[in-house]
Amino acid sequence: MSESSRDTARGAGWGPSEPGLYQRLMPVHVEKLSWLDPRLLWAARNGVLASWFGDPTGRTRSRLVAGQEAAGAPADKVVRREVPDRFSFMVVGDTGEGGASQYATVPGLLEAGRDTEFAVIASDVIYPVGSADDYDTKFFRPYQDYPAPVFAVPGNHDWYEDLGAFMRVFCADAPPPAPEPRPRPLTRAWWRSLLWHRARPSDGRHLAEARALRSAPEQRAVQPGPYWAIDAGPVRIVGIDTGLLGTIDAEQGAWLREVSRGPKPKILITGSPLYVDGEHHPCAVEGGGTVDDVVRDPEHHYVAAIGGDIHNYQRYPVDVDGRTVQYVVSGGGGAFMHATHTIPRVSVANVTEREFRCYPLRGDSLAFYSQVYARRLRLRRFFTLSEDEATAVVAERLGIEPARAPGPEVRITRRARLVAGLLGAGRRPDRASRFRLPVRKLYTQLFSPGSVTYSPPFFKSFLRLDVTPEAVRLRCFAATGNRAQELDPPVEDEVTIPLI
């Protein structure tokens, strides 16, 4: 088994390396996304419009679901798969950026997932706006050799064109919903409708050709809508659609409560994680209550809740009335890396640094970003921190033992402290301030999208879950992009979740 980032810096992907064979999988021309490009931001404007003028996602989703039911989808939205009592499946989140970092995950995912029954994409199948024209190089091509079905829950980017392409790909060419009535002029809904980004009429002309890349009968997955449940062996996997703003509508909320009843152990897959960056985000349900209320209800028997949206890996083992629920962030499947070094010292729901896990490690995240901005600002001598320097300064700021010990000769300099502060590195709660919190938020939201790189290490990740009647074994595998680790991906975290 390959060394992990917790073992050595080389296990994290640092040092001399050779890029992996993933490059052979990529198309000849790869369009490089720049998340700071005003044209891209304008195309992805629907999330902002929804927050300003009201979110139409719930009504659109209701019409989509009604169309599916009229076409014969099961009313309970449960997919029943005949699998053994002992089986495995993959989870990968925030995949579809289409660049080197997405394709770098593929060889390891295929190797780790060769005997799995199916895979689930948790959030943001396609960037930037969920266009049907992008499914060729960002879904069908990279996963053409995965031999089993792929299910998905949409993320906010999949909703930027009203989920049309997602429904066509995952829901058996679902018919488009009937249009909403024309809003009254000069109302909030009128302004939203006037500015709303919509798919081009020609979008998806080559979708049939793209589908041919995953056309084998055993690869086919037809799900009953954007939210669903899968009964597989001893567990039920429940996938929910959190739309543009990370909430769910009343209709979906009622379905979630109903499908969660019963003694069968359950795993939630969601586009918005419930614990992330040291904070609790319970996910509001329209009309009252939260998704986490459903997860915590002892009569529903949830053992894990896995969410995408944030582009890294995090795990919070939360004690809920005497039982442990594993809350996981799994969004490292291909998009630019969201920093982990901005996460403050964890103290939430009785989870402390001792129990918390993340990938990349905070020190590796800080070293990665220091090098990105050293190149971007042409200040290499000032900004660049070695992985050992970054590990040491993060441990000092948080007051923790580093997960991987830096070399004994490492000295924390004033420059290292200054760079860590400028790049938003987290602090202990007792040393936080009103100023530092906005800095961390600004850094995460504005500067993280500038982290796109086209050479290893990429710090991507995906999950494999091995299910038995007694337990679920969850493992987080790394994809660094280095050839030596490509077909033997390091295990960055592992936990066994009892079902009995």
BARO-691798 format. One record per residue (C-alpha): residue number from 1; x, y, z; residue in three letters. Coordinates in Angstrom, 2 decimals, padded with zeros to 5 digits. Layout:
% BARO-691798
    k        x        y        z    r
  NUM        X        Y        Z  ALA
...
***
This chain:
% BARO-691798
    k        x        y        z    r
    1   000.00   000.00   000.00  MET
    2   001.30   003.47  -000.88  SER
    3   002.45   005.81   001.85  GLU
    4  -000.13   008.47   002.71  SER
    5   000.35   012.16   003.45  SER
    6   000.19   011.26   007.15  ARG
    7   003.27   009.07   006.71  ASP
    8   005.65   011.19   004.62  THR
    9   005.81   014.33   002.51  ALA
   10   006.46   012.09  -000.49  ARG
   11   003.23   010.28   000.32  GLY
   12   001.47   013.63  -000.04  ALA
   13   002.92   014.03  -003.51  GLY
   14   005.76   016.44  -002.72  TRP
   15   009.24   016.06  -004.12  GLY
   16   010.42   014.81  -007.52  PRO
   17   007.65   013.01  -009.33  SER
   18   006.42   011.90  -012.72  GLU
   19   002.89   012.84  -013.81  PRO
   20   000.63   009.84  -014.13  GLY
   21  -000.87   008.17  -017.19  LEU
   22  -004.16   010.02  -016.63  TYR
   23  -002.98   012.46  -019.31  GLN
   24  -003.64   009.80  -021.94  ARG
   25  -007.32   009.80  -020.97  LEU
   26  -007.79   013.51  -021.54  MET
   27  -009.05   015.07  -024.76  PRO
   28  -006.50   016.75  -026.99  VAL
   29  -007.92   020.17  -026.22  HIS
   30  -008.95   020.98  -022.67  VAL
   31  -010.75   024.23  -022.02  GLU
   32  -009.19   025.75  -018.92  LYS
   33  -011.75   027.27  -016.58  LEU
   34  -010.84   030.49  -014.84  SER
   35  -013.14   031.06  -011.91  TRP
   36  -012.09   034.69  -011.85  LEU
   37  -013.23   035.26  -015.47  ASP
   38  -016.14   037.78  -015.44  PRO
   39  -017.79   035.96  -018.38  ARG
   40  -017.90   032.72  -016.42  LEU
   41  -019.19   034.46  -013.31  LEU
   42  -021.95   036.08  -015.36  TRP
   43  -022.97   032.72  -016.84  ALA
   44  -023.12   031.30  -013.28  ALA
   45  -025.28   034.14  -011.95  ARG
   46  -028.42   032.19  -011.06  ASN
   47  -027.33   031.47  -007.50  GLY
   48  -026.93   035.19  -006.81  VAL
   49  -030.23   035.98  -008.53  LEU
   50  -032.00   033.34  -006.42  ALA
   51  -030.65   034.88  -003.22  SER
   52  -031.67   038.39  -004.30  TRP
   53  -035.03   037.81  -005.97  PHE
   54  -036.26   034.53  -004.50  GLY
   55  -035.31   030.93  -005.19  ASP
   56  -037.49   029.17  -007.81  PRO
   57  -035.71   025.82  -007.37  THR
   58  -038.44   024.17  -005.30  GLY
   59  -041.20   024.90  -007.83  ARG
   60  -039.02   023.81  -010.75  THR
   61  -038.04   020.62  -008.95  ARG
   62  -041.69   019.84  -008.17  SER
   63  -042.60   020.11  -011.85  ARG
   64  -039.63   017.93  -012.83  LEU
   65  -040.62   015.26  -010.32  VAL
   66  -044.26   015.36  -011.47  ALA
   67  -043.09   014.82  -015.04  GLY
   68  -041.03   011.82  -013.97  GLN
   69  -043.94   010.25  -012.16  GLU
   70  -046.19   010.80  -015.18  ALA
   71  -043.55   009.00  -017.26  ALA
   72  -043.65   005.97  -014.94  GLY
   73  -041.03   006.64  -012.27  ALA
   74  -041.90   005.02  -008.90  PRO
   75  -043.80   007.37  -006.61  ALA
   76  -041.63   006.47  -003.62  ASP
   77  -038.47   007.23  -005.69  LYS
   78  -036.75   004.10  -004.40  VAL
   79  -034.36   002.16  -006.64  VAL
   80  -034.21  -001.48  -005.56  ARG
   81  -030.95  -003.15  -006.55  ARG
   82  -030.29  -006.84  -006.20  GLU
   83  -026.86  -006.97  -004.58  VAL
   84  -025.24  -009.40  -002.12  PRO
   85  -025.35  -008.71   001.60  ASP
   86  -021.67  -007.87   001.24  ARG
   87  -021.02  -005.31  -001.48  PHE
   88  -019.14  -002.09  -002.16  SER
   89  -019.83   001.26  -003.80  PHE
   90  -017.93   004.45  -004.59  MET
   91  -018.68   008.08  -003.73  VAL
   92  -016.99   010.98  -005.49  VAL
   93  -018.02   014.62  -005.26  GLY
   94  -017.68   017.83  -007.30  ASP
   95  -016.20   016.10  -010.29  THR
   96  -016.91   017.90  -013.51  GLY
   97  -014.29   020.54  -014.13  GLU
   98  -012.83   018.56  -017.02  GLY
   99  -009.17   019.36  -016.40  GLY
  100  -006.12   017.47  -015.23  ALA
  101  -007.24   017.33  -011.60  SER
  102  -010.46   015.52  -012.55  GLN
  103  -008.78   013.04  -014.88  TYR
  104  -006.05   012.41  -012.27  ALA
  105  -008.67   010.78  -010.03  THR
  106  -009.78   008.33  -012.70  VAL
  107  -007.05   005.62  -012.69  PRO
  108  -007.16   005.25  -008.91  GLY
  109  -010.94   005.31  -008.84  LEU
  110  -011.11   002.58  -011.48  LEU
  111  -008.58   000.49  -009.58  GLU
  112  -010.22   000.92  -006.17  ALA
  113  -013.70   000.54  -007.67  GLY
  114  -013.18  -002.41  -009.99  ARG
  115  -015.44  -004.77  -007.99  ASP
  116  -018.01  -002.21  -006.80  THR
  117  -021.73  -002.40  -007.54  GLU
  118  -022.26   001.27  -008.40  PHE
  119  -020.94   004.79  -007.83  ALA
  120  -022.58   007.99  -006.61  VAL
  121  -021.57   011.53  -007.55  ILE
  122  -022.29   013.90  -004.66  ALA
  123  -022.84   017.41  -006.05  SER
  124  -021.74   019.39  -009.11  ASP
  125  -021.49   016.76  -011.82  VAL
  126  -020.72   019.46  -014.38  ILE
  127  -019.02   022.86  -014.12  TYR
  128  -019.50   025.74  -014.72  PRO
  129  -023.27   025.77  -015.43  VAL
  130  -024.35   022.14  -015.88  GLY
  131  -024.50   022.39  -019.67  SER
  132  -025.39   019.29  -021.70  ALA
  133  -022.54   020.11  -024.10  ASP
  134  -020.06   019.54  -021.25  ASP
  135  -021.15   016.00  -020.36  TYR
  136  -018.94   014.49  -023.08  ASP
  137  -015.54   015.47  -021.64  THR
  138  -016.60   015.92  -018.00  LYS
  139  -018.69   012.79  -017.36  PHE
  140  -018.93   010.22  -020.15  PHE
  141  -015.28   010.33  -021.25  ARG
  142  -013.55   010.23  -017.84  PRO
  143  -015.79   007.46  -016.47  TYR
  144  -016.25   005.46  -019.67  GLN
  145  -014.34   002.49  -018.21  ASP
  146  -016.14   002.37  -014.88  TYR
  147  -018.13  -000.84  -015.43  PRO
  148  -021.11  -000.21  -013.14  ALA
  149  -023.96   002.34  -012.95  PRO
  150  -023.36   005.90  -011.76  VAL
  151  -026.07   007.71  -009.80  PHE
  152  -025.89   011.37  -008.82  ALA
  153  -027.35   014.13  -006.70  VAL
  154  -027.10   017.57  -008.29  PRO
  155  -025.16   020.50  -006.91  GLY
  156  -025.76   024.19  -007.32  ASN
  157  -023.78   024.31  -010.59  HIS
  158  -026.02   021.62  -012.10  ASP
  159  -028.95   023.93  -011.34  TRP
  160  -027.53   026.93  -013.21  TYR
  161  -029.48   025.81  -016.29  GLU
  162  -032.53   024.62  -014.32  ASP
  163  -031.21   021.04  -014.10  LEU
  164  -032.22   020.27  -017.69  GLY
  165  -029.03   018.47  -018.73  ALA
  166  -028.80   016.53  -015.45  PHE
  167  -032.33   015.21  -015.94  MET
  168  -031.59   014.20  -019.53  ARG
  169  -028.51   012.22  -018.53  VAL
  170  -029.56   010.61  -015.24  PHE
  171  -033.34   010.44  -015.53  CYS
  172  -033.94   008.77  -018.90  ALA
  173  -034.30   011.86  -021.08  ASP
  174  -036.86   013.41  -018.79  ALA
  175  -039.18   015.82  -020.60  PRO
  176  -038.70   019.49  -019.69  PRO
  177  -041.22   020.82  -017.18  PRO
  178  -044.03   023.11  -018.19  ALA
  179  -042.92   026.75  -017.98  PRO
  180  -043.93   028.87  -015.03  GLU
  181  -046.66   031.48  -015.56  PRO
  182  -045.29   034.83  -016.68  ARG
  183  -044.67   036.96  -013.58  PRO
  184  -046.21   040.40  -013.14  ARG
  185  -043.95   043.22  -014.43  PRO
  186  -041.50   044.88  -012.03  LEU
  187  -041.96   042.26  -009.31  THR
  188  -038.97   040.38  -007.85  ARG
  189  -039.95   037.31  -009.86  ALA
  190  -040.09   039.44  -013.03  TRP
  191  -036.57   040.78  -012.50  TRP
  192  -035.30   037.26  -011.77  ARG
  193  -036.94   035.91  -014.92  SER
  194  -035.53   038.74  -017.00  LEU
  195  -031.92   038.10  -015.86  LEU
  196  -032.06   034.30  -015.51  TRP
  197  -029.43   032.21  -017.30  HIS
  198  -031.01   029.51  -019.48  ARG
  199  -029.68   026.76  -021.72  ALA
  200  -029.13   027.57  -025.37  ARG
  201  -031.66   025.93  -027.75  PRO
  202  -028.79   024.07  -029.43  SER
  203  -027.34   022.73  -026.16  ASP
  204  -026.83   018.97  -026.15  GLY
  205  -026.78   018.29  -029.90  ARG
  206  -023.90   015.81  -029.37  HIS
  207  -025.27   014.19  -026.22  LEU
  208  -026.22   010.98  -028.04  ALA
  209  -022.63   010.58  -029.26  GLU
  210  -021.30   011.16  -025.76  ALA
  211  -023.67   008.55  -024.30  ARG
  212  -022.08   005.92  -026.54  ALA
  213  -019.00   006.06  -024.27  LEU
  214  -021.05   004.53  -021.43  ARG
  215  -023.57   002.47  -023.36  SER
  216  -023.09  -001.03  -021.94  ALA
  217  -026.25  -002.38  -020.25  PRO
  218  -024.41  -002.92  -016.95  GLU
  219  -023.39   000.77  -016.91  GLN
  220  -026.90   002.09  -017.24  ARG
  221  -028.52   003.83  -014.28  ALA
  222  -031.94   005.41  -014.44  VAL
  223  -032.89   007.28  -011.30  GLN
  224  -036.43   008.49  -010.57  PRO
  225  -035.53   012.16  -010.17  GLY
  226  -032.99   014.54  -008.67  PRO
  227  -033.61   012.97  -005.25  TYR
  228  -033.93   009.25  -004.68  TRP
  229  -033.17   006.28  -002.45  ALA
  230  -031.36   003.03  -003.23  ILE
  231  -032.15  -000.14  -001.33  ASP
  232  -029.00  -002.23  -001.61  ALA
  233  -028.36  -005.24   000.61  GLY
  234  -028.50  -004.31   004.30  PRO
  235  -028.55  -000.50   003.80  VAL
  236  -030.66   002.24   002.25  ARG
  237  -028.76   005.09   000.57  ILE
  238  -030.77   008.32   000.45  VAL
  239  -029.80   011.08  -001.99  GLY
  240  -031.23   014.59  -001.65  ILE
  241  -031.12   017.63  -003.92  ASP
  242  -030.21   020.86  -002.11  THR
  243  -030.66   023.06  -005.17  GLY
  244  -029.12   026.47  -005.66  LEU
  245  -028.97   027.71  -002.08  LEU
  246  -028.36   024.57  -000.01  GLY
  247  -031.93   024.00   001.19  THR
  248  -034.75   021.63   000.30  ILE
  249  -038.40   022.33  -000.47  ASP
  250  -041.36   021.14   001.60  ALA
  251  -042.34   018.41  -000.86  GLU
  252  -038.86   016.86  -000.82  GLN
  253  -038.72   017.30   002.95  GLY
  254  -041.92   015.29   003.38  ALA
  255  -040.52   012.58   001.13  TRP
  256  -037.24   012.54   003.08  LEU
  257  -039.04   011.99   006.38  ARG
  258  -041.13   009.21   004.89  GLU
  259  -038.28   007.38   003.11  VAL
  260  -036.16   007.59   006.27  SER
  261  -038.59   005.64   008.42  ARG
  262  -037.88   002.08   009.43  GLY
  263  -035.07   000.06   011.03  PRO
  264  -032.83  -000.37   007.98  LYS
  265  -029.50   001.51   008.46  PRO
  266  -029.22   004.53   006.19  LYS
  267  -026.53   006.68   004.58  ILE
  268  -027.38   010.18   003.38  LEU
  269  -025.81   011.63   000.22  ILE
  270  -026.33   015.37  -000.11  THR
  271  -025.10   018.26  -002.21  GLY
  272  -024.48   020.34   000.93  SER
  273  -022.53   018.86   003.87  PRO
  274  -024.07   019.15   007.34  LEU
  275  -020.75   019.64   009.15  TYR
  276  -017.98   021.48   007.33  VAL
  277  -015.03   023.74   008.16  ASP
  278  -015.65   023.28   011.88  GLY
  279  -019.25   024.50   011.64  GLU
  280  -022.71   022.95   011.71  HIS
  281  -024.97   023.58   008.70  HIS
  282  -028.13   021.57   009.38  PRO
  283  -029.81   022.37   005.99  CYS
  284  -033.20   024.01   006.33  ALA
  285  -036.37   022.38   005.07  VAL
  286  -039.03   024.72   003.72  GLU
  287  -041.89   024.92   006.20  GLY
  288  -039.79   024.01   009.24  GLY
  289  -037.18   021.61   010.52  GLY
  290  -033.85   020.60   009.03  THR
  291  -032.27   017.70   007.22  VAL
  292  -030.08   017.07   010.26  ASP
  293  -033.21   016.67   012.40  ASP
  294  -034.07   013.73   010.15  VAL
  295  -030.55   012.30   010.36  VAL
  296  -030.44   012.60   014.16  ARG
  297  -033.86   010.99   014.75  ASP
  298  -033.04   007.61   016.35  PRO
  299  -036.01   005.99   014.63  GLU
  300  -034.44   006.68   011.22  HIS
  301  -031.17   004.82   011.91  HIS
  302  -028.77   007.00   009.93  TYR
  303  -025.14   006.01   010.38  VAL
  304  -023.48   008.55   008.02  ALA
  305  -024.20   011.73   006.09  ALA
  306  -021.88   012.44   003.13  ILE
  307  -021.95   015.79   001.33  GLY
  308  -020.15   017.40  -001.57  GLY
  309  -019.90   021.11  -002.52  ASP
  310  -016.68   021.81  -000.57  ILE
  311  -013.70   020.58  -002.57  HIS
  312  -011.78   018.54  -000.03  ASN
  313  -012.31   015.71   002.48  TYR
  314  -013.40   016.16   006.09  GLN
  315  -014.87   013.80   008.69  ARG
  316  -016.68   014.59   011.95  TYR
  317  -017.70   011.61   014.17  PRO
  318  -020.59   013.19   016.09  VAL
  319  -022.14   011.60   019.16  ASP
  320  -025.93   011.72   018.76  VAL
  321  -027.66   010.49   021.91  ASP
  322  -025.14   007.74   022.54  GLY
  323  -024.56   006.62   018.95  ARG
  324  -021.97   007.95   016.51  THR
  325  -023.01   009.42   013.16  VAL
  326  -020.16   010.00   010.70  GLN
  327  -020.57   013.37   008.98  TYR
  328  -018.31   013.46   005.93  VAL
  329  -017.35   016.03   003.30  VAL
  330  -016.38   014.36   000.03  SER
  331  -015.93   017.02  -002.64  GLY
  332  -012.42   016.29  -003.86  GLY
  333  -013.38   014.55  -007.11  GLY
  334  -011.98   016.96  -009.67  GLY
  335  -012.68   020.66  -009.14  ALA
  336  -010.18   023.19  -007.78  PHE
  337  -009.11   022.53  -004.20  MET
  338  -010.81   024.35  -001.35  HIS
  339  -008.23   025.07   001.32  ALA
  340  -008.16   023.08   004.56  THR
  341  -005.57   025.32   006.23  HIS
  342  -008.31   027.96   006.73  THR
  343  -010.26   025.57   009.01  ILE
  344  -009.84   026.80   012.60  PRO
  345  -009.12   024.45   015.47  ARG
  346  -012.13   022.13   015.50  VAL
  347  -014.49   022.22   018.44  SER
  348  -018.04   021.48   017.30  VAL
  349  -020.67   019.01   018.59  ALA
  350  -018.05   017.60   020.99  ASN
  351  -015.77   016.77   018.05  VAL
  352  -012.25   018.03   018.69  THR
  353  -009.00   017.96   016.76  GLU
  354  -008.34   014.49   018.19  ARG
  355  -011.32   013.03   016.30  GLU
  356  -011.43   015.33   013.25  PHE
  357  -009.83   014.25   009.96  ARG
  358  -009.20   016.14   006.76  CYS
  359  -007.42   015.78   003.44  TYR
  360  -005.29   017.48   002.34  PRO
  361  -003.63   018.00   005.70  LEU
  362  -003.69   021.66   006.68  ARG
  363   000.08   022.05   006.30  GLY
  364  -000.01   020.60   002.78  ASP
  365  -002.89   022.91   001.92  SER
  366  -000.94   025.97   003.11  LEU
  367   002.21   024.89   001.24  ALA
  368   000.14   024.33  -001.92  PHE
  369  -001.46   027.76  -001.76  TYR
  370   001.80   029.49  -000.90  SER
  371   003.29   028.12  -004.10  GLN
  372   000.22   029.02  -006.17  VAL
  373   000.32   032.64  -005.07  TYR
  374   004.10   032.84  -005.17  ALA
  375   003.84   032.11  -008.89  ARG
  376   000.79   034.29  -009.46  ARG
  377   002.25   037.32  -007.67  LEU
  378   005.83   036.64  -008.80  ARG
  379   007.02   036.74  -005.20  LEU
  380   008.50   033.25  -004.94  ARG
  381   011.15   034.05  -002.35  ARG
  382   008.63   035.68  -000.03  PHE
  383   005.48   033.57  -000.42  PHE
  384   006.79   030.05  -000.95  THR
  385   006.66   027.83   002.13  LEU
  386   008.03   024.31   002.12  SER
  387   005.68   021.57   003.25  GLU
  388   007.65   021.30   006.50  ASP
  389   007.49   025.06   007.17  GLU
  390   003.77   025.12   006.44  ALA
  391   003.11   022.10   008.67  THR
  392   005.00   023.66   011.56  ALA
  393   003.40   027.11   011.34  VAL
  394  -000.14   025.68   011.08  VAL
  395   000.48   023.50   014.15  ALA
  396   001.70   026.57   016.03  GLU
  397  -001.30   028.70   015.04  ARG
  398  -003.79   025.99   015.99  LEU
  399  -001.94   024.76   019.07  GLY
  400  -002.02   021.13   017.92  ILE
  401   000.33   018.26   017.20  GLU
  402   000.86   018.04   013.42  PRO
  403  -000.55   014.95   011.72  ALA
  404   002.81   014.54   010.00  ARG
  405   005.84   015.70   011.95  ALA
  406   008.04   018.27   010.18  PRO
  407   011.80   017.77   010.05  GLY
  408   013.73   018.61   013.24  PRO
  409   015.66   021.40   011.50  GLU
  410   012.53   023.39   010.61  VAL
  411   012.38   026.84   012.16  ARG
  412   009.23   028.95   012.22  ILE
  413   010.21   032.39   010.98  THR
  414   008.40   035.71   011.08  ARG
  415   008.03   035.44   007.30  ARG
  416   006.31   032.03   007.63  ALA
  417   003.91   033.44   010.22  ARG
  418   003.13   036.43   008.02  LEU
  419   002.50   034.30   004.93  VAL
  420   000.25   031.96   006.92  ALA
  421  -001.76   034.95   008.12  GLY
  422  -002.02   036.47   004.64  LEU
  423  -003.25   033.14   003.27  LEU
  424  -005.98   032.83   005.90  GLY
  425  -004.58   030.03   008.03  ALA
  426  -006.91   029.07   010.89  GLY
  427  -006.39   029.89   014.55  ARG
  428  -007.38   028.58   017.94  ARG
  429  -010.89   029.71   019.00  PRO
  430  -009.47   031.68   021.94  ASP
  431  -007.28   033.65   019.52  ARG
  432  -009.92   034.34   016.91  ALA
  433  -011.13   037.85   016.26  SER
  434  -013.88   039.61   014.36  ARG
  435  -011.29   040.63   011.80  PHE
  436  -009.76   037.21   011.20  ARG
  437  -013.09   035.47   010.59  LEU
  438  -014.03   037.71   007.61  PRO
  439  -010.48   037.26   006.28  VAL
  440  -010.91   033.48   006.36  ARG
  441  -014.32   033.69   004.67  LYS
  442  -013.01   036.08   002.01  LEU
  443  -010.01   033.86   001.36  TYR
  444  -012.14   030.74   001.02  THR
  445  -014.70   032.33  -001.29  GLN
  446  -012.51   034.59  -003.43  LEU
  447  -009.01   033.16  -003.53  PHE
  448  -009.67   029.39  -003.51  SER
  449  -011.00   029.41  -007.09  PRO
  450  -007.62   030.74  -008.17  GLY
  451  -005.94   027.53  -006.99  SER
  452  -006.39   025.66  -010.27  VAL
  453  -003.11   024.04  -011.29  THR
  454  -002.28   021.65  -014.06  TYR
  455   000.53   019.62  -012.48  SER
  456   000.72   017.34  -009.40  PRO
  457   000.18   017.16  -006.52  PRO
  458  -003.56   017.76  -006.96  PHE
  459  -004.80   016.57  -003.53  PHE
  460  -007.97   014.99  -004.97  LYS
  461  -009.92   012.24  -003.24  SER
  462  -012.78   009.75  -003.48  PHE
  463  -014.47   007.23  -001.17  LEU
  464  -015.02   003.50  -001.21  ARG
  465  -017.64   002.05   001.14  LEU
  466  -017.62  -001.70   001.83  ASP
  467  -020.94  -002.87   003.27  VAL
  468  -021.64  -006.00   005.30  THR
  469  -024.65  -006.82   007.50  PRO
  470  -022.52  -005.86   010.50  GLU
  471  -020.67  -002.72   009.41  ALA
  472  -019.68  -000.23   006.73  VAL
  473  -015.99   000.33   006.13  ARG
  474  -015.39   003.83   004.73  LEU
  475  -012.04   004.68   003.17  ARG
  476  -010.85   007.96   001.66  CYS
  477  -008.36   007.42  -001.17  PHE
  478  -006.06   010.16  -002.44  ALA
  479  -005.31   011.05  -006.05  ALA
  480  -002.12   013.07  -006.21  THR
  481  -001.59   012.85  -009.97  GLY
  482   001.83   011.24  -009.49  ASN
  483   002.47   008.10  -011.49  ARG
  484   003.90   006.14  -008.55  ALA
  485   000.62   006.50  -006.62  GLN
  486  -001.79   006.36  -009.53  GLU
  487  -002.74   002.68  -009.46  LEU
  488  -002.03   002.24  -005.76  ASP
  489  -003.84   005.26  -004.31  PRO
  490  -002.94   006.07  -000.70  PRO
  491  -005.60   005.62   001.98  VAL
  492  -005.86   008.95   003.79  GLU
  493  -008.58   008.00   006.26  ASP
  494  -010.46   004.90   007.29  GLU
  495  -013.31   004.23   009.71  VAL
  496  -015.56   001.26   010.43  THR
  497  -019.19   002.18   011.07  ILE
  498  -021.18  -000.47   012.96  PRO
  499  -024.66  -001.29   011.66  LEU
  500  -025.74  -003.39   014.63  ILE
***
